[in-house]
Amino acid sequence: MSASRSPVRKIALAAVTALAVICGVTACSSAGSSSEPTSTKGGTLTTQFAGVPISLNPALGGSGGSAIFTSLPYDSLIYQTGDGTLIPDLATKWELSEGNTKLTLTLRKGVTFTDGATMDAAAVKASLEYFLKAGGGDARYAGPISDIATPASDTVVISYTSAYPDAPYYLSQYWSVGQIIGPKGLANPKSLLTSSDGTGQYTYSASQSVSGASYTFVRNKKYFNAEAQQFDKIVVKVIGDPSAVSSAVTTGQVDFAGVSPTTAATVKSSGLKLVTAPFFTWGLTLADTQGTLVPALKNDDVRQAMAMAIDRDALATALGAEYTQANGQMGAKGTNGYVSDYGFHYDVSKAKSLLAKGGYPDGFELTVLTENILDSQTTISQAIAGDLGKIGIKVNLVVKNSVPDFIQASLTKQYPAVIWPVVGANSAQVLTNFTQPGVTNPFGNTDESLNTLYSNAQSSTSDSARTEAYEKITKAANDAAWFLPAVSTDNIFAIGKNITNVTASALNPNPLPQAPDAKYAWKRTK
């Protein structure tokens, strides 16, 4: 199955999912507190994040866990709880109709932006339209929008050119399309890099922040539900080194941190609680499937050979098998569309044979773009590069030291392959990483057969039919071999002794502290 070029849908625009660090959704386990101690409000919550924000402008920001930088000051239309349930936020109710091609949202009344303007249908429409034009990394998650109408001051109707059942999910706090920006911010987008203009529980304080090191958010006195605000201030510290993260959370410098599989045991032995959930699938994305930069990548046999060269079991063991699973397909185990006993397997002999069949018996050189924030110390990248070397493919790793730098570099189309994790609750969501433009598809590759499978999954009316369509996508993706999966990893979070009500699940593997209903917000015990 080869790639072919076609015009890009307007809403896909340029960028990526990037999200970075802790991005998206997958499936498997959940963890949370069963009996919660009495909570107390106020004070400062200090959290950790592995990298700097992609942007403080939500339309240009990251998704998943990195959404903490924008979801605190910008309420979303819909909120996703720790167990994956969608509940009201700025929208009090919503309904999909006309074959999942129309989404009608009823807005909360009496809400104001920090600029003093009223949050109404006109403001929401303006924010959504700005998002579609801004060119941010979450653009593709907006879906195939054809029209945004405002039949009443409290009603927004979004129409899609094709079925989009995931629309409500992508309007939640983890995906910036649903984070609504006020009129003042829209009038001067550059101001959003140093101040915030949302309806969220907190506002960004540049004067209390240190760019690249810590980001401070203070209580928004205009927030529509003061009872839900659990803290006076939330500070997000940027700490990437796994050992430094472990030290920070065990000594109480931070109340919450994403820890590495290599340090999880140490953190747990200190008496802290760990919350885990499956998340990333790591692998090598062959972006240049047209062979523009590296002709060998256009060959199906070559791509299949490369997939067979990856020693997944060895990599999973090296990363910490308790929180890492060898995986030869693009979705993690437990996601809708995961096929049991299926996927690429390690076979160096067969890989060499296929490489020769494809016309490259002696291999070739390949430049691969990667980063050392999500892939700490480039452990995964180096392992994949070493495995490819066993079949004669010499990999030259180009390492970026921040997620924004990585994204910018990928979109230049100067790199034929990238190492970047993908996420999704089902295989159709994961597939968009490779069929819509973004960090894992900078060349804009597309394939009509994959697009047809995606459309079939979106338009399926029964759960069984949709699962069948998802499984077909999984197998077709491996046939195409644009993405060479290696391992799936869990998100692992350490919770400080004075913080409670932090949950993660298969559908929501990235806890965020705030919620429009106090029942779902993190709380301080003392």
VOZATI-518670 format. One record per residue (C-alpha): x, y negated, z negated; residue in three letters. Coordinates in Angstrom, 3 decimals. Layout:
// residues N
((X,Y,Z),"ALA")
...
//
This chain:
// residues 526
((0.000,0.000,0.000),"MET")
((1.656,-3.192,1.114),"SER")
((1.037,-6.797,0.193),"ALA")
((-0.446,-9.370,2.509),"SER")
((-0.845,-13.100,2.193),"ARG")
((-4.205,-14.821,2.052),"SER")
((-5.420,-18.283,0.985),"PRO")
((-5.498,-18.663,-2.782),"VAL")
((-8.775,-19.283,-4.516),"ARG")
((-8.997,-22.875,-5.690),"LYS")
((-9.402,-22.015,-9.327),"ILE")
((-6.328,-19.801,-9.382),"ALA")
((-4.069,-22.747,-8.528),"LEU")
((-0.494,-22.329,-9.397),"ALA")
((0.419,-21.011,-12.660),"ALA")
((0.288,-18.151,-14.950),"VAL")
((-1.120,-16.505,-17.755),"THR")
((1.916,-17.251,-19.650),"ALA")
((0.758,-17.294,-22.651),"LEU")
((3.329,-16.472,-24.164),"ALA")
((4.439,-14.657,-27.043),"VAL")
((1.327,-13.208,-28.383),"ILE")
((-1.127,-13.584,-25.467),"CYS")
((-4.374,-11.700,-24.828),"GLY")
((-6.272,-8.567,-25.492),"VAL")
((-5.809,-4.868,-25.531),"THR")
((-7.094,-2.046,-27.599),"ALA")
((-6.597,0.498,-30.285),"CYS")
((-6.451,-0.076,-33.997),"SER")
((-7.579,-2.725,-36.403),"SER")
((-6.511,-3.826,-39.839),"ALA")
((-7.849,-6.221,-42.414),"GLY")
((-8.515,-6.722,-46.089),"SER")
((-11.203,-4.503,-47.538),"SER")
((-11.673,-6.351,-50.834),"SER")
((-10.829,-10.021,-50.739),"GLU")
((-9.807,-11.950,-53.879),"PRO")
((-11.451,-15.254,-54.734),"THR")
((-10.229,-17.982,-52.398),"SER")
((-9.329,-21.605,-52.981),"THR")
((-9.441,-24.408,-50.432),"LYS")
((-6.850,-27.046,-49.600),"GLY")
((-3.068,-27.154,-49.532),"GLY")
((-0.734,-26.344,-46.649),"THR")
((-0.699,-23.173,-44.570),"LEU")
((2.670,-22.509,-42.939),"THR")
((2.794,-20.078,-40.039),"THR")
((5.519,-18.841,-37.696),"GLN")
((5.609,-18.688,-33.923),"PHE")
((8.451,-17.273,-31.828),"ALA")
((8.748,-20.104,-29.307),"GLY")
((7.946,-23.720,-28.573),"VAL")
((4.491,-24.531,-27.202),"PRO")
((4.112,-24.285,-23.453),"ILE")
((2.280,-27.596,-23.769),"SER")
((0.250,-29.464,-26.388),"LEU")
((-2.161,-30.372,-23.599),"ASN")
((-4.628,-27.446,-23.711),"PRO")
((-5.159,-27.504,-19.953),"ALA")
((-1.446,-26.771,-19.537),"LEU")
((-0.932,-24.681,-22.664),"GLY")
((-0.535,-20.998,-23.376),"GLY")
((-3.003,-18.294,-24.263),"SER")
((-3.243,-15.576,-26.896),"GLY")
((-1.248,-16.257,-30.049),"GLY")
((0.413,-19.307,-28.540),"SER")
((-3.059,-20.867,-28.446),"ALA")
((-2.498,-21.846,-32.089),"ILE")
((-0.900,-25.063,-30.836),"PHE")
((-4.074,-26.128,-29.029),"THR")
((-6.932,-24.232,-30.710),"SER")
((-6.392,-26.038,-34.030),"LEU")
((-7.190,-29.509,-32.607),"PRO")
((-9.445,-28.387,-29.729),"TYR")
((-12.577,-26.394,-30.464),"ASP")
((-13.567,-23.874,-27.822),"SER")
((-17.044,-23.355,-26.428),"LEU")
((-17.166,-19.830,-27.861),"ILE")
((-15.263,-18.233,-30.749),"TYR")
((-13.917,-14.689,-30.943),"GLN")
((-13.799,-13.122,-34.405),"THR")
((-11.118,-10.736,-35.584),"GLY")
((-13.131,-7.686,-34.528),"ASP")
((-13.709,-9.114,-31.052),"GLY")
((-17.266,-10.372,-31.534),"THR")
((-18.146,-13.595,-29.706),"LEU")
((-19.964,-16.143,-31.891),"ILE")
((-21.075,-19.785,-31.449),"PRO")
((-18.646,-22.670,-31.581),"ASP")
((-19.264,-25.764,-29.442),"LEU")
((-21.845,-23.685,-27.607),"ALA")
((-24.564,-22.391,-29.920),"THR")
((-25.829,-19.862,-27.371),"LYS")
((-25.091,-18.671,-23.842),"TRP")
((-26.582,-16.384,-21.237),"GLU")
((-25.260,-14.674,-18.113),"LEU")
((-27.810,-14.294,-15.321),"SER")
((-28.233,-13.706,-11.582),"GLU")
((-25.972,-10.684,-11.485),"GLY")
((-23.351,-12.229,-13.784),"ASN")
((-22.847,-15.153,-11.389),"THR")
((-24.399,-17.871,-13.594),"LYS")
((-23.512,-18.789,-17.181),"LEU")
((-25.820,-21.144,-19.085),"THR")
((-24.441,-22.698,-22.291),"LEU")
((-26.432,-24.621,-24.892),"THR")
((-24.193,-27.098,-26.737),"LEU")
((-24.038,-27.929,-30.417),"ARG")
((-25.477,-31.354,-31.248),"LYS")
((-23.925,-34.000,-33.478),"GLY")
((-20.281,-33.219,-32.619),"VAL")
((-17.772,-35.993,-31.868),"THR")
((-14.260,-36.073,-30.487),"PHE")
((-11.464,-37.685,-32.458),"THR")
((-11.710,-40.621,-30.029),"ASP")
((-15.251,-41.224,-31.303),"GLY")
((-17.048,-40.060,-28.159),"ALA")
((-19.976,-37.650,-28.315),"THR")
((-19.434,-34.059,-27.268),"MET")
((-22.180,-33.487,-24.724),"ASP")
((-22.713,-31.772,-21.381),"ALA")
((-21.050,-34.572,-19.405),"ALA")
((-17.951,-34.419,-21.602),"ALA")
((-17.725,-30.633,-21.335),"VAL")
((-18.107,-30.755,-17.560),"LYS")
((-15.378,-33.403,-17.297),"ALA")
((-13.032,-31.294,-19.424),"SER")
((-13.680,-28.135,-17.398),"LEU")
((-13.161,-29.979,-14.112),"GLU")
((-9.886,-31.464,-15.384),"TYR")
((-8.738,-27.990,-16.370),"PHE")
((-9.417,-26.656,-12.877),"LEU")
((-7.274,-29.411,-11.335),"LYS")
((-4.467,-29.501,-13.912),"ALA")
((-2.611,-26.443,-12.607),"GLY")
((-2.043,-24.822,-15.993),"GLY")
((-1.152,-21.227,-16.717),"GLY")
((-4.668,-20.148,-17.679),"ASP")
((-6.254,-21.410,-14.456),"ALA")
((-7.105,-17.979,-13.136),"ARG")
((-9.123,-17.149,-16.233),"TYR")
((-11.688,-19.805,-15.333),"ALA")
((-13.082,-17.352,-12.815),"GLY")
((-14.418,-18.037,-9.297),"PRO")
((-16.274,-21.223,-10.241),"ILE")
((-18.343,-22.776,-7.464),"SER")
((-20.255,-25.395,-9.436),"ASP")
((-20.668,-26.928,-12.902),"ILE")
((-24.066,-28.490,-13.508),"ALA")
((-25.489,-30.474,-16.459),"THR")
((-29.300,-30.233,-16.287),"PRO")
((-29.594,-31.667,-19.808),"ALA")
((-27.333,-33.475,-22.272),"SER")
((-26.943,-30.247,-24.264),"ASP")
((-26.825,-27.787,-21.348),"THR")
((-23.992,-26.754,-19.042),"VAL")
((-24.516,-24.263,-16.207),"VAL")
((-21.439,-22.713,-14.596),"ILE")
((-21.994,-20.918,-11.282),"SER")
((-19.555,-18.391,-9.819),"TYR")
((-19.088,-17.223,-6.254),"THR")
((-19.015,-13.609,-7.429),"SER")
((-19.873,-11.630,-10.568),"ALA")
((-17.799,-12.673,-13.574),"TYR")
((-18.963,-10.807,-16.702),"PRO")
((-15.806,-11.818,-18.604),"ASP")
((-16.764,-15.512,-18.453),"ALA")
((-17.873,-15.917,-22.114),"PRO")
((-14.754,-14.163,-23.378),"TYR")
((-12.472,-16.500,-21.426),"TYR")
((-14.213,-19.532,-22.937),"LEU")
((-13.057,-18.516,-26.421),"SER")
((-10.235,-20.076,-28.462),"GLN")
((-7.502,-17.926,-26.909),"TYR")
((-7.880,-19.219,-23.364),"TRP")
((-7.477,-22.927,-22.797),"SER")
((-10.251,-23.217,-20.213),"VAL")
((-12.772,-23.297,-23.059),"GLY")
((-10.873,-25.777,-25.263),"GLN")
((-12.660,-29.063,-24.671),"ILE")
((-10.735,-32.348,-24.347),"ILE")
((-12.327,-35.734,-25.120),"GLY")
((-12.802,-38.639,-22.661),"PRO")
((-9.868,-40.674,-24.013),"LYS")
((-7.487,-37.748,-23.585),"GLY")
((-8.767,-37.047,-20.078),"LEU")
((-8.233,-40.679,-19.129),"ALA")
((-4.576,-40.430,-20.150),"ASN")
((-3.390,-36.794,-20.063),"PRO")
((0.186,-37.774,-20.955),"LYS")
((-1.092,-38.906,-24.350),"SER")
((-2.016,-35.292,-25.119),"LEU")
((1.683,-34.452,-25.457),"LEU")
((2.012,-36.650,-28.543),"THR")
((-1.544,-36.780,-29.915),"SER")
((-4.742,-34.763,-29.707),"SER")
((-8.280,-35.621,-28.649),"ASP")
((-10.554,-32.720,-29.439),"GLY")
((-13.334,-31.718,-31.793),"THR")
((-11.286,-29.163,-33.726),"GLY")
((-10.733,-28.693,-37.430),"GLN")
((-7.307,-30.364,-37.251),"TYR")
((-5.522,-33.109,-35.374),"THR")
((-1.926,-33.042,-34.217),"TYR")
((0.445,-35.233,-36.252),"SER")
((3.508,-36.129,-34.190),"ALA")
((4.961,-38.167,-37.065),"SER")
((5.066,-35.067,-39.294),"GLN")
((6.364,-32.773,-36.565),"SER")
((9.848,-32.040,-35.238),"VAL")
((9.808,-31.137,-31.543),"SER")
((11.151,-27.653,-30.988),"GLY")
((11.186,-26.846,-34.710),"ALA")
((7.826,-27.446,-36.419),"SER")
((4.389,-28.708,-35.451),"TYR")
((2.005,-30.179,-38.019),"THR")
((-1.785,-30.382,-37.861),"PHE")
((-3.828,-32.294,-40.450),"VAL")
((-7.486,-31.990,-41.425),"ARG")
((-9.925,-33.643,-39.008),"ASN")
((-12.335,-35.641,-41.166),"LYS")
((-14.842,-35.756,-38.296),"LYS")
((-15.131,-31.977,-37.963),"TYR")
((-18.748,-30.816,-37.755),"PHE")
((-18.477,-28.164,-40.500),"ASN")
((-16.241,-29.274,-43.378),"ALA")
((-17.080,-26.100,-45.297),"GLU")
((-15.154,-24.054,-42.721),"ALA")
((-11.943,-26.064,-43.145),"GLN")
((-9.804,-24.027,-45.524),"GLN")
((-6.548,-26.027,-45.493),"PHE")
((-5.540,-29.685,-45.655),"ASP")
((-2.634,-29.103,-43.329),"LYS")
((-1.313,-26.333,-41.067),"ILE")
((2.361,-26.237,-40.084),"VAL")
((3.609,-24.005,-37.277),"VAL")
((7.344,-23.303,-37.550),"LYS")
((9.276,-22.117,-34.494),"VAL")
((11.413,-19.142,-35.547),"ILE")
((12.426,-16.619,-32.909),"GLY")
((15.207,-14.461,-34.329),"ASP")
((13.663,-11.302,-35.881),"PRO")
((15.976,-11.370,-38.905),"SER")
((15.219,-15.030,-39.540),"ALA")
((11.493,-14.352,-39.260),"VAL")
((11.771,-11.484,-41.748),"SER")
((13.664,-13.691,-44.180),"SER")
((11.193,-16.565,-43.826),"ALA")
((8.108,-14.491,-44.586),"VAL")
((9.595,-12.362,-47.378),"THR")
((10.933,-15.438,-49.199),"THR")
((7.670,-17.345,-48.832),"GLY")
((8.928,-20.009,-46.427),"GLN")
((6.009,-19.092,-44.170),"VAL")
((2.620,-17.569,-45.051),"ASP")
((2.167,-15.687,-41.788),"PHE")
((4.596,-14.333,-39.200),"ALA")
((4.783,-12.041,-36.209),"GLY")
((7.516,-9.540,-37.065),"VAL")
((9.606,-7.185,-34.960),"SER")
((9.285,-3.379,-35.043),"PRO")
((12.931,-3.335,-36.133),"THR")
((12.215,-5.430,-39.245),"THR")
((8.651,-4.315,-40.039),"ALA")
((9.749,-1.655,-42.542),"ALA")
((11.861,-4.163,-44.463),"THR")
((9.027,-6.659,-44.595),"VAL")
((6.562,-4.011,-45.755),"LYS")
((8.941,-2.806,-48.486),"SER")
((8.974,-6.346,-49.894),"SER")
((5.322,-5.882,-50.835),"GLY")
((3.740,-7.831,-47.982),"LEU")
((0.769,-6.548,-46.048),"LYS")
((1.151,-5.765,-42.336),"LEU")
((-1.691,-6.197,-39.853),"VAL")
((-1.184,-4.506,-36.469),"THR")
((-2.949,-4.145,-33.137),"ALA")
((-1.845,-2.952,-29.661),"PRO")
((-0.995,-5.740,-27.265),"PHE")
((1.671,-6.058,-24.548),"PHE")
((2.497,-3.663,-21.744),"THR")
((6.089,-4.349,-20.702),"TRP")
((7.535,-3.567,-17.306),"GLY")
((9.276,-4.840,-14.205),"LEU")
((7.146,-6.894,-11.826),"THR")
((8.302,-6.739,-8.217),"LEU")
((7.128,-10.161,-7.116),"ALA")
((8.751,-10.108,-3.677),"ASP")
((6.724,-7.240,-2.222),"THR")
((6.933,-8.848,1.219),"GLN")
((10.714,-8.464,1.148),"GLY")
((11.348,-12.165,1.719),"THR")
((14.336,-12.262,-0.625),"LEU")
((15.088,-8.547,-0.989),"VAL")
((13.944,-6.511,2.037),"PRO")
((14.112,-3.235,0.086),"ALA")
((11.153,-4.282,-2.094),"LEU")
((8.800,-4.161,0.883),"LYS")
((9.293,-0.390,1.089),"ASN")
((6.748,1.758,-0.779),"ASP")
((9.259,4.578,-1.398),"ASP")
((11.770,2.169,-2.907),"VAL")
((9.220,0.749,-5.345),"ARG")
((8.073,4.241,-6.344),"GLN")
((11.709,5.285,-6.856),"ALA")
((12.331,2.340,-9.146),"MET")
((9.277,3.274,-11.237),"ALA")
((10.599,6.813,-11.702),"MET")
((14.018,5.558,-12.798),"ALA")
((12.748,4.020,-16.064),"ILE")
((13.340,6.165,-19.162),"ASP")
((10.261,5.151,-21.120),"ARG")
((10.689,7.554,-24.015),"ASP")
((14.222,6.364,-24.716),"ALA")
((13.128,2.724,-24.643),"LEU")
((10.184,3.353,-26.976),"ALA")
((12.480,5.081,-29.445),"THR")
((15.000,2.251,-29.302),"ALA")
((12.308,-0.354,-29.968),"LEU")
((10.750,1.547,-32.866),"GLY")
((8.401,4.350,-31.928),"ALA")
((5.962,3.610,-34.759),"GLU")
((4.902,0.402,-33.016),"TYR")
((5.912,1.184,-29.414),"THR")
((4.510,3.703,-26.927),"GLN")
((6.074,4.943,-23.706),"ALA")
((3.610,4.031,-20.962),"ASN")
((3.611,4.761,-17.245),"GLY")
((0.477,2.774,-16.344),"GLN")
((-0.355,-0.907,-16.617),"MET")
((-2.939,-0.733,-19.414),"GLY")
((-2.223,0.312,-22.985),"ALA")
((-3.775,3.461,-24.418),"LYS")
((-7.276,2.667,-25.618),"GLY")
((-8.007,0.004,-23.020),"THR")
((-10.898,0.554,-20.642),"ASN")
((-9.393,2.131,-17.536),"GLY")
((-6.514,3.916,-19.254),"TYR")
((-6.183,7.392,-17.712),"VAL")
((-4.980,10.169,-20.014),"SER")
((-2.013,12.268,-18.862),"ASP")
((-1.390,9.938,-15.954),"TYR")
((1.325,7.526,-14.943),"GLY")
((4.908,7.218,-13.774),"PHE")
((7.355,9.708,-15.283),"HIS")
((11.122,9.564,-15.661),"TYR")
((12.782,11.562,-12.855),"ASP")
((16.200,10.327,-11.719),"VAL")
((16.668,13.069,-9.119),"SER")
((13.360,12.333,-7.415),"LYS")
((13.988,8.604,-7.691),"ALA")
((17.309,8.949,-5.822),"LYS")
((15.614,11.072,-3.157),"SER")
((12.876,8.488,-2.615),"LEU")
((15.420,5.677,-2.523),"LEU")
((17.295,7.487,0.244),"ALA")
((14.051,8.179,2.094),"LYS")
((13.318,4.489,1.976),"GLY")
((16.635,3.730,3.637),"GLY")
((18.713,2.751,0.616),"TYR")
((20.733,5.827,-0.440),"PRO")
((23.419,3.631,-2.006),"ASP")
((20.981,1.277,-3.688),"GLY")
((21.043,-2.537,-3.474),"PHE")
((21.420,-5.642,-5.619),"GLU")
((18.446,-7.168,-7.388),"LEU")
((18.225,-10.427,-9.332),"THR")
((15.694,-10.199,-12.167),"VAL")
((14.386,-13.159,-14.152),"LEU")
((13.742,-12.582,-17.848),"THR")
((13.688,-14.411,-21.201),"GLU")
((14.863,-13.769,-24.745),"ASN")
((11.893,-15.094,-26.721),"ILE")
((9.285,-12.382,-26.245),"LEU")
((11.922,-9.870,-25.229),"ASP")
((14.111,-10.519,-28.266),"SER")
((17.810,-10.178,-27.400),"GLN")
((16.591,-8.974,-23.965),"THR")
((16.495,-5.414,-25.290),"THR")
((13.761,-4.296,-22.889),"ILE")
((15.280,-6.099,-19.920),"SER")
((18.714,-4.606,-20.442),"GLN")
((17.270,-1.107,-20.798),"ALA")
((15.351,-1.407,-17.516),"ILE")
((18.412,-2.835,-15.783),"ALA")
((20.544,0.046,-17.076),"GLY")
((18.045,2.649,-15.893),"ASP")
((17.923,1.162,-12.391),"LEU")
((21.710,1.228,-12.327),"GLY")
((21.548,5.034,-12.618),"LYS")
((20.051,5.218,-9.121),"ILE")
((22.408,2.644,-7.610),"GLY")
((20.378,-0.542,-8.017),"ILE")
((22.621,-3.232,-9.476),"LYS")
((20.510,-5.628,-11.524),"VAL")
((21.658,-9.162,-12.235),"ASN")
((19.644,-10.520,-15.169),"LEU")
((18.962,-14.264,-15.283),"VAL")
((17.927,-15.087,-18.841),"VAL")
((15.884,-18.135,-19.862),"LYS")
((15.899,-19.286,-23.479),"ASN")
((12.306,-20.500,-23.680),"SER")
((8.956,-19.402,-22.306),"VAL")
((8.288,-22.739,-20.502),"PRO")
((11.685,-22.492,-18.776),"ASP")
((10.934,-18.923,-17.745),"PHE")
((7.547,-19.866,-16.307),"ILE")
((8.948,-22.819,-14.409),"GLN")
((11.732,-20.683,-12.956),"ALA")
((9.394,-17.895,-11.894),"SER")
((7.111,-20.272,-10.021),"LEU")
((10.014,-21.522,-7.884),"THR")
((9.842,-18.263,-5.875),"LYS")
((13.613,-17.882,-6.196),"GLN")
((13.415,-14.592,-8.084),"TYR")
((12.296,-11.342,-6.414),"PRO")
((11.490,-9.641,-9.718),"ALA")
((10.591,-10.674,-13.262),"VAL")
((10.260,-8.956,-16.618),"ILE")
((7.194,-10.229,-18.438),"TRP")
((4.494,-8.470,-20.483),"PRO")
((0.888,-8.176,-19.354),"VAL")
((-2.315,-7.811,-21.347),"VAL")
((-5.975,-7.034,-20.860),"GLY")
((-8.885,-5.259,-22.511),"ALA")
((-9.478,-3.438,-19.246),"ASN")
((-7.528,-2.685,-16.093),"SER")
((-9.367,-5.331,-14.063),"ALA")
((-8.128,-8.029,-16.435),"GLN")
((-4.574,-6.685,-16.204),"VAL")
((-4.787,-6.482,-12.412),"LEU")
((-5.301,-10.234,-12.099),"THR")
((-1.677,-10.664,-13.198),"ASN")
((-0.631,-9.293,-9.810),"PHE")
((-3.397,-10.331,-7.425),"THR")
((-3.836,-13.955,-8.456),"GLN")
((-1.041,-16.557,-8.384),"PRO")
((0.935,-17.000,-11.570),"GLY")
((4.118,-16.105,-13.376),"VAL")
((3.835,-12.450,-12.361),"THR")
((2.692,-13.262,-8.824),"ASN")
((4.583,-16.395,-7.773),"PRO")
((4.546,-15.428,-4.084),"PHE")
((0.743,-15.199,-4.012),"GLY")
((0.629,-11.539,-2.966),"ASN")
((-2.774,-9.987,-2.514),"THR")
((-4.234,-6.742,-1.233),"ASP")
((-7.735,-6.283,0.088),"GLU")
((-8.146,-2.772,-1.309),"SER")
((-7.174,-3.934,-4.808),"LEU")
((-9.456,-6.949,-4.481),"ASN")
((-12.337,-4.671,-3.484),"THR")
((-11.752,-2.423,-6.492),"LEU")
((-11.718,-5.489,-8.744),"TYR")
((-15.000,-6.756,-7.277),"SER")
((-16.587,-3.333,-7.721),"ASN")
((-15.627,-3.320,-11.398),"ALA")
((-17.020,-6.806,-11.955),"GLN")
((-20.329,-6.031,-10.301),"SER")
((-20.861,-2.626,-11.948),"SER")
((-24.048,-2.622,-13.996),"THR")
((-23.442,0.385,-16.266),"SER")
((-20.640,1.101,-18.717),"ASP")
((-19.828,4.430,-17.079),"SER")
((-19.666,2.925,-13.600),"ALA")
((-17.430,0.146,-14.826),"ARG")
((-15.066,2.579,-16.562),"THR")
((-14.861,4.640,-13.382),"GLU")
((-14.015,1.491,-11.421),"ALA")
((-11.364,0.533,-13.982),"TYR")
((-9.707,3.954,-13.703),"GLU")
((-9.573,3.601,-9.923),"LYS")
((-7.825,0.269,-10.400),"ILE")
((-5.239,1.884,-12.693),"THR")
((-4.351,4.525,-10.102),"LYS")
((-4.362,2.091,-7.184),"ALA")
((-2.009,-0.225,-9.091),"ALA")
((0.473,2.619,-9.554),"ASN")
((0.156,3.516,-5.869),"ASP")
((1.042,-0.062,-4.958),"ALA")
((3.894,-0.129,-7.535),"ALA")
((4.042,-3.890,-7.773),"TRP")
((4.323,-3.512,-11.534),"PHE")
((6.571,-0.797,-12.965),"LEU")
((5.289,-0.209,-16.512),"PRO")
((7.685,0.876,-19.233),"ALA")
((6.272,0.595,-22.765),"VAL")
((3.301,-0.791,-24.656),"SER")
((3.984,-2.602,-27.918),"THR")
((1.897,-3.471,-30.952),"ASP")
((1.551,-6.913,-32.422),"ASN")
((2.789,-6.740,-36.021),"ILE")
((1.949,-9.518,-38.451),"PHE")
((3.176,-10.022,-41.995),"ALA")
((0.730,-11.743,-44.338),"ILE")
((1.971,-13.811,-47.280),"GLY")
((0.880,-12.783,-50.774),"LYS")
((-1.368,-15.837,-51.192),"ASN")
((-3.228,-15.541,-47.869),"ILE")
((-6.223,-13.329,-47.200),"THR")
((-8.948,-12.614,-44.609),"ASN")
((-6.459,-12.117,-41.741),"VAL")
((-7.696,-9.475,-39.296),"THR")
((-6.649,-8.084,-35.936),"ALA")
((-8.297,-5.504,-33.720),"SER")
((-8.264,-3.812,-30.370),"ALA")
((-10.224,-6.665,-28.826),"LEU")
((-8.481,-9.426,-30.751),"ASN")
((-4.810,-8.662,-31.461),"PRO")
((-3.828,-12.285,-32.183),"ASN")
((-5.133,-13.719,-35.480),"PRO")
((-5.659,-17.473,-35.640),"LEU")
((-6.363,-19.248,-38.946),"PRO")
((-9.400,-21.409,-38.173),"GLN")
((-13.011,-20.469,-37.472),"ALA")
((-16.233,-22.494,-37.089),"PRO")
((-17.775,-20.263,-39.770),"ASP")
((-15.895,-20.060,-43.090),"ALA")
((-16.636,-16.340,-43.248),"LYS")
((-14.074,-15.686,-40.517),"TYR")
((-11.367,-18.202,-41.514),"ALA")
((-8.122,-17.366,-43.303),"TRP")
((-8.198,-18.232,-46.979),"LYS")
((-5.740,-19.021,-49.747),"ARG")
((-6.050,-17.030,-52.956),"THR")
((-4.137,-19.544,-55.089),"LYS")
//
